[in-house]
């Protein structure tokens, strides 16, 4: 007589384990590892110097509120960028149109070993930020992520929601516009 029930024949049925939900990193770990990245992003996306600390704090308020729901479909850095992008957009929108866009030299520049090097670095940083202000927002964010944050095109596409080919196109246009803006600034035209 044939045994039709596998349990009766001594076989144990294989039960698949429930898919485990990825464990979200702790807020403290995310903050410690990514604060500098968030601060640079909000600065490079056009938040005025006087609002940088507040904007970075606002990003981490959102992170604290939503971290438990982070599903790991993207990297933490990409997820943080998407939050920082919205916060920076809100700050730019609220910013007064009357501001000249000039920044005090040396406000956040890296200190050099000599005062002359410190001034040169401050001037270069100020020129970088003035040149970035001349880029359209979509090109600016792709340029910042690729050139300054060294993210790959697929990472940028995931962070911005744009197709990869659009990222490449925006980056090409942004590089050209950035170079033109730097040249114009150097000649004193802007």
C-alpha positions as CSV (number, residue, x, y, z in Angstrom):
1,X,0.0,0.0,0.0
2,X,1.4,3.4,-1.0
3,X,1.7,6.2,1.5
4,X,0.2,9.4,0.1
5,X,0.7,11.6,3.2
6,X,4.3,12.8,3.3
7,X,4.2,13.2,7.1
8,X,3.3,9.5,7.4
9,X,6.4,8.6,5.4
10,X,8.6,10.5,7.8
11,X,9.0,13.7,5.6
12,X,8.8,17.0,7.3
13,X,7.1,19.6,5.1
14,X,9.3,22.6,4.3
15,X,7.8,25.8,5.6
16,X,9.3,29.0,4.2
17,X,10.4,31.4,6.8
18,X,8.5,34.7,6.8
19,X,10.3,37.4,5.0
20,X,12.0,39.5,7.6
21,X,11.5,43.2,7.4
22,X,14.8,45.1,7.2
23,X,15.7,46.7,10.5
24,X,15.9,50.5,10.2
25,X,19.2,52.0,11.5
26,X,19.1,54.0,14.7
27,X,18.5,57.7,14.5
28,X,21.8,58.3,16.3
29,X,23.7,56.3,13.8
30,X,22.1,58.0,10.8
31,X,22.7,61.4,12.4
32,X,26.3,60.7,13.2
33,X,27.1,59.2,9.8
34,X,25.2,61.6,7.6
35,X,24.9,65.0,9.2
36,X,27.8,66.5,7.2
37,X,26.3,65.2,4.0
38,X,22.9,66.7,4.8
39,X,24.4,70.0,5.7
40,X,26.4,70.2,2.5
41,X,23.3,69.2,0.4
42,X,21.1,71.9,1.9
43,X,23.8,74.5,1.4
44,X,24.5,73.5,-2.2
45,X,20.8,73.4,-3.0
46,X,20.6,77.1,-2.2
47,X,19.7,77.5,1.5
48,X,21.1,80.8,2.8
49,X,23.9,80.5,5.2
50,X,21.9,82.0,8.1
51,X,19.3,79.1,7.7
52,X,21.7,76.2,7.2
53,X,21.7,74.8,10.7
54,X,17.9,75.2,10.9
55,X,17.4,73.4,7.5
56,X,19.7,70.6,8.5
57,X,17.9,70.2,11.8
58,X,14.5,70.2,9.9
59,X,15.8,67.3,7.8
60,X,16.6,65.3,10.9
61,X,13.3,66.1,12.5
62,X,11.6,64.5,9.4
63,X,14.1,61.6,9.6
64,X,13.3,61.1,13.3
65,X,9.6,61.0,12.5
66,X,9.9,58.7,9.5
67,X,12.9,56.4,10.3
68,X,10.7,53.6,11.6
69,X,9.0,53.4,8.3
70,X,12.2,53.3,6.3
71,X,11.9,50.2,4.2
72,X,15.4,50.0,2.7
73,X,14.3,50.2,-0.9
74,X,17.0,52.8,-1.4
75,X,20.2,53.6,0.5
76,X,19.9,55.8,3.6
77,X,21.9,58.4,1.8
78,X,19.5,58.5,-1.2
79,X,16.5,58.6,1.2
80,X,18.2,61.5,3.2
81,X,18.8,63.4,-0.1
82,X,15.1,63.2,-1.0
83,X,14.2,64.7,2.4
84,X,16.9,67.3,2.2
85,X,15.8,68.3,-1.3
86,X,12.3,69.0,-0.1
87,X,13.5,71.0,2.9
88,X,15.9,73.0,0.8
89,X,13.1,73.8,-1.7
90,X,10.9,75.0,1.2
91,X,13.7,77.2,2.5
92,X,14.4,78.7,-0.9
93,X,10.7,79.4,-1.5
94,X,10.5,81.2,1.8
95,X,13.7,83.1,1.3
96,X,13.4,86.8,0.5
97,X,14.0,87.7,-3.2
98,X,15.7,90.9,-2.0
99,X,18.9,89.1,-0.9
100,X,21.9,89.9,-2.9
101,X,23.2,86.3,-2.8
102,X,26.5,87.5,-1.5
103,X,28.0,85.6,1.4
104,X,30.5,86.6,4.0
105,X,33.8,85.2,3.0
106,X,35.2,82.5,5.2
107,X,31.8,81.7,6.8
108,X,32.2,78.0,6.2
109,X,35.4,77.7,4.2
110,X,38.1,75.2,5.2
111,X,40.9,76.8,7.1
112,X,44.2,76.8,5.4
113,X,47.6,76.9,7.0
114,X,48.1,80.6,6.1
115,X,45.7,83.6,6.0
116,X,46.3,84.0,2.2
117,X,45.3,80.4,1.6
118,X,42.3,80.8,3.8
119,X,41.1,83.8,1.8
120,X,41.7,82.0,-1.5
121,X,39.7,79.0,-0.3
122,X,36.9,81.3,0.9
123,X,36.8,83.1,-2.4
124,X,36.7,79.8,-4.3
125,X,33.9,78.5,-2.1
126,X,31.9,81.8,-2.6
127,X,32.4,81.6,-6.4
128,X,31.3,77.9,-6.4
129,X,28.1,78.9,-4.6
130,X,27.4,81.9,-6.8
131,X,28.0,79.8,-9.9
132,X,25.6,77.1,-8.5
133,X,22.9,79.8,-8.1
134,X,22.9,80.4,-11.8
135,X,21.9,76.8,-12.6
136,X,18.2,75.7,-12.9
137,X,17.2,73.7,-9.9
138,X,17.0,70.3,-11.7
139,X,20.4,70.8,-13.2
140,X,21.8,72.1,-9.9
141,X,20.8,69.1,-7.9
142,X,22.2,66.7,-10.4
143,X,25.5,68.7,-10.7
144,X,25.8,68.8,-6.9
145,X,25.2,65.1,-6.4
146,X,27.5,64.0,-9.2
147,X,30.4,66.5,-9.0
148,X,30.4,67.4,-5.4
149,X,29.0,64.4,-3.6
150,X,30.4,61.9,-6.1
151,X,27.1,59.9,-6.5
152,X,26.6,57.7,-9.5
153,X,24.0,58.4,-12.1
154,X,21.8,55.5,-11.0
155,X,22.0,56.7,-7.4
156,X,21.0,60.2,-8.5
157,X,18.2,58.8,-10.6
158,X,16.9,57.0,-7.5
159,X,17.3,60.1,-5.3
160,X,15.6,62.5,-7.8
161,X,13.1,60.2,-9.4
162,X,14.4,61.1,-12.9
163,X,15.3,58.5,-15.4
164,X,19.0,57.7,-15.7
165,X,19.3,59.2,-19.2
166,X,17.7,62.4,-18.0
167,X,20.3,62.5,-15.2
168,X,23.1,62.3,-17.8
169,X,21.4,64.9,-19.9
170,X,20.9,67.3,-17.0
171,X,24.5,66.7,-15.9
172,X,25.9,67.6,-19.3
173,X,23.8,70.8,-19.5
174,X,24.7,71.7,-15.9
175,X,28.4,71.3,-16.5
176,X,28.2,73.6,-19.5
177,X,26.1,76.2,-17.6
178,X,28.4,75.9,-14.6
179,X,31.5,76.5,-16.7
180,X,29.9,79.5,-18.3
181,X,28.8,81.0,-14.9
182,X,32.3,80.5,-13.5
183,X,33.8,82.2,-16.6
184,X,31.4,85.1,-16.3
185,X,32.0,85.5,-12.6
186,X,35.8,85.5,-13.2
187,X,35.4,88.3,-15.7
188,X,33.1,90.2,-13.3
189,X,30.0,90.0,-15.6
190,X,27.8,88.4,-12.9
